Amino acid sequence: MAVSTVLRIGIWIVLLGGGLMAGRWLDEHWFITLWYSLAWHLVSLILGILLLWLVLKAARNTGRTLSRYGRKGDLPRLETNHLVTSGVYACMRHPMHFGLLFLPLSLALMVGSPGFVFIISPLEILLMLLMIATLEEAEVARKFGEAYAVYRQHVPAYSLKPACLKLLFGGVVESDSGEHHV
């Protein structure tokens, strides 16, 4: 596994664990009434589970797409060496990241931490967007060169268009010819 992959996993652990701890502190100091509200916890748990389901569905669908079409030859798990520009990748450059952006919020909702929901997870989402815009974009540009530069000119990093979201959450279907379409 590449160092950058291990580093990303470590960052996720720090963000989620730190978010839980900081959120709990904020709950005790700023959100005490909401923290002890049963209605808040029931609603936030349901919303958190639904959001986590969407996050996992997006990660599964984009992960399968990258595994099938982004790997040529024998590569370590989670590594790619082929630029995927079709399917959901035709309408946004970072669909997996887009889905994973909401992982901290889904966890915050499931544990019912208002501090994590309203303060920490939005900050973590902004941090992740910044990291994707700087670190991830630079890494992918180095890996795929001119092909990525052309792709970047035509495809936005993220898209909220309904057709694109349908692709993100719909999955990948392989045809008899081996081509993929959704």
C-alpha positions in Angstrom: 0.0 0.0 0.0 1.4 3.4 -1.0 2.5 5.9 1.7 -0.1 8.4 0.5 -2.9 5.8 1.0 -1.7 5.0 4.5 -1.5 8.7 5.2 -5.1 9.2 4.0 -6.3 6.4 6.2 -4.5 8.0 9.2 -6.1 11.4 8.5 -9.5 9.8 8.4 -8.9 8.2 11.8 -7.8 11.5 13.3 -10.7 13.4 11.8 -13.4 11.0 13.0 -11.8 10.3 16.4 -11.0 13.9 17.0 -14.4 15.0 15.8 -16.0 12.6 18.3 -13.9 14.0 21.2 -14.2 17.6 20.3 -17.9 17.3 19.6 -18.5 15.7 23.0 -16.7 18.6 24.7 -18.7 21.1 22.7 -21.9 19.2 23.7 -21.1 19.5 27.4 -20.3 23.2 27.1 -22.6 24.7 24.3 -25.3 22.1 23.5 -26.2 20.6 26.8 -29.9 20.8 26.3 -29.8 19.3 22.9 -27.3 16.6 24.0 -29.9 15.3 26.5 -32.9 15.5 24.2 -34.3 12.1 23.3 -36.1 13.5 20.2 -32.8 15.0 18.9 -31.0 11.6 19.3 -33.8 9.7 17.6 -34.0 12.0 14.6 -30.2 12.4 14.3 -29.7 8.6 14.5 -32.2 8.0 11.7 -30.7 10.8 9.5 -27.2 9.5 10.3 -28.0 6.0 9.3 -29.6 7.2 6.0 -26.6 9.4 5.2 -24.1 6.7 6.1 -26.0 4.4 3.7 -25.6 6.9 0.9 -21.9 7.5 1.8 -21.2 3.7 1.7 -23.2 3.3 -1.5 -21.2 6.0 -3.3 -17.9 4.6 -2.0 -18.8 1.1 -3.1 -19.9 2.2 -6.5 -16.9 4.4 -7.2 -14.5 1.9 -5.7 -15.9 -0.9 -7.9 -15.6 1.4 -11.0 -12.0 2.3 -10.1 -11.2 -1.4 -9.4 -12.6 -2.5 -12.8 -11.5 0.3 -15.0 -8.7 2.2 -13.2 -6.3 -0.7 -12.8 -4.3 -2.2 -15.7 -2.1 -5.1 -14.6 -1.2 -6.3 -11.1 -1.4 -3.4 -8.6 -1.7 -3.2 -4.9 -5.2 -2.8 -3.5 -6.6 0.8 -3.6 -4.0 1.8 -6.3 -4.9 2.8 -9.9 -2.8 3.4 -13.0 -5.5 4.2 -15.6 -7.6 7.5 -15.7 -11.3 6.7 -15.6 -13.4 9.3 -17.4 -16.6 7.5 -18.0 -19.7 6.7 -15.9 -19.9 9.0 -12.9 -16.3 10.1 -13.7 -17.7 11.8 -16.8 -19.6 14.3 -14.8 -17.3 14.8 -11.7 -13.6 14.2 -11.2 -13.9 13.1 -7.5 -17.1 11.2 -7.0 -15.7 8.9 -4.3 -14.4 11.9 -2.3 -17.7 13.7 -2.8 -19.5 10.8 -1.1 -16.9 10.4 1.6 -17.1 14.1 2.5 -20.3 13.3 4.4 -18.8 10.5 6.5 -18.0 12.7 9.5 -21.5 14.2 9.4 -23.1 10.8 9.2 -21.1 9.6 12.2 -21.9 12.8 14.1 -25.6 12.4 13.5 -25.5 8.7 14.5 -23.9 9.5 17.8 -26.2 12.5 18.3 -23.4 15.0 18.9 -24.7 18.5 18.1 -21.2 20.0 18.5 -19.9 17.5 15.9 -22.9 18.0 13.6 -23.0 21.8 13.6 -19.3 22.8 14.2 -16.8 20.0 13.8 -18.1 18.2 10.7 -18.5 21.3 8.6 -14.9 22.3 9.4 -13.8 18.8 8.6 -15.6 18.9 5.2 -13.9 22.2 4.4 -10.5 20.7 5.4 -11.2 17.7 3.1 -12.2 19.9 0.2 -9.0 21.9 0.7 -6.9 18.7 0.8 -8.6 17.4 -2.3 -8.1 20.7 -4.2 -4.4 20.8 -3.3 -2.9 17.4 -2.5 -5.2 15.1 -4.5 -5.3 17.2 -7.6 -1.5 17.5 -7.6 -1.0 13.8 -7.2 -3.5 12.9 -9.9 -2.0 15.5 -12.3 1.5 14.0 -11.7 0.2 10.4 -12.2 -1.8 11.0 -15.4 -0.2 14.1 -16.9 -1.7 15.7 -20.0 -4.7 13.4 -20.1 -5.7 14.6 -16.6 -5.1 18.3 -17.6 -7.5 17.9 -20.5 -10.0 15.9 -18.4 -9.8 18.6 -15.7 -10.7 21.4 -18.2 -13.9 19.6 -19.1 -15.2 18.0 -15.9 -15.8 19.7 -12.6 -14.4 18.3 -9.4 -18.0 17.8 -8.0 -21.5 18.0 -9.4 -24.9 18.2 -7.8 -26.7 17.6 -11.1 -29.4 15.0 -10.6 -28.2 12.9 -13.5 -24.7 12.8 -12.0 -26.0 12.0 -8.5 -28.0 9.1 -10.0 -24.8 7.8 -11.5 -23.0 8.1 -8.2 -25.6 6.2 -6.2 -26.7 3.8 -9.0 -23.7 1.6 -9.5 -21.8 0.2 -12.5 -23.2 -2.3 -14.9 -20.9 -4.2 -17.2 -22.1 -5.0 -20.8 -21.3 -8.1 -22.8 -18.6 -6.2 -24.6 -16.8 -5.4 -21.4 -17.6 -1.7 -21.6 -19.2 -0.1 -18.6 -22.3 2.0 -18.4 -24.7 3.0 -15.7 
